[in-house]
């Protein structure tokens, strides 16, 4: 395992805190454990650690950091969203749904929580709920390519190609590309969309 000989400085912009850890020779896991211990009473530091774990596909560790963050700060919307992302990617769908809904309970207009919930329902196979969730987005977000792609993909997986085509065409009107949308183009667009959004946020 790779050894690190560094002085780790984690800067948390939200709270303005800095954690200095003199390390000597430590593994990356050692560094993160030390940082987590030092950050355990600071929800913003825990959130940043959780975000880093999530980016590195260390999903259980990410979920643990986000859980500690919301335990320390019960109205921490971003941490609930991070927890939802972690659980969704772990295929713990009920827990993910609960986390996203908690974020929306605190901040009903939060776009990231609503999009996360829609992606969850897509992965879970609850296709009508994908569309129901997205209807509550602000007007400008309802017409974004991401939103229309989620809607199109939900119809596509149901086998409703006509509605999938309409959704992709609506997206293309907002974000023009060359040529008209076809079923083949939908398949290509949705494949790209799935690669981009199904596992990472």
Secondary structure, DSSP 8 states (H G I E B T S, - for coil): --EEEEEEEEEETTTTEEEEEEEEEEEHHHHHHHHHHHHTT-HHHHHHHHHHHHHTT-HHHHHHHHHHHHHH-TT-HHHHHHHHHHHHHTT-HHHHHHHHHHHHHH-TT-HHHHHHHHHHHHHHT-HHHHHHHHHTS-HHHHTSHHHHHHHHHHHHHHT-HHHHHHHHHHHHHHS--SS---HHHHHHHHHHHHHHHSS--
